[in-house]
Amino acid sequence: MPSSGRSAAPDLRGNAAHPVFARLYAPVRRILDRAGFAARRQRLLAELGGVVVEVGAGDGGNFAHYRAAVTQVVAVEPEPRLRAAAGSAGSRAPVPVVVVAGVAEHLPIVDARADAVVFTLVLCSVNQLDRAVDEAFRVLRPGGRLVLAEHVRAPGRGWARVQDVLDATIWPRISGGCHLGRDPRAALVRGGFEIVSEEPYRLPRRASPVSFHVSLTARKP
């Protein structure tokens, strides 16, 4: 794979099995979608076109929301059960979908291949946030877009402290490595992206350690 000149990603090929998390993923996703996340997926993905790299595709919950302007989705998923489910969802998608094994820190995509990169509820659980952002930057063409919808660090000290405690104790163990208190926006800026638009929101609306989210679009200069 050609070198991009940015930080080298670690060699993290292969499967990352989380069987309990994989079994819970689809029911939890459906709950979130009914609570309003499906509409946010749809809005976030509606303007994309060309080749899209979706990182951490899960069971393929985004696939139905891509429009005809998308010529191909390359969906990267490390968890084998979820990858199989994504393959099934991809066969029913309205656009061509290829599902491949891989991790966010080492995307199996050549430099500048993608017109867009998509993260939905993924950056909370990657092992190395900055490396994942570097990889997204590498595979995007200049002018390409990155879109994400993630739960993020709470804006107030109180909930942020609760998130920190949970992240240091039980939460990553029961949620497939998820961390509640990360700041993906700051990581994108560190990685060289230009923020185009962002919308913070709560889902569910009542405040809790897991309810703080953002939908965001960024651009590779």
Order of alpha helices (4+ residues) and beta strands (2+ residues): alpha-alpha-beta-beta-alpha-beta-beta-alpha-beta-alpha-alpha-alpha-beta-beta
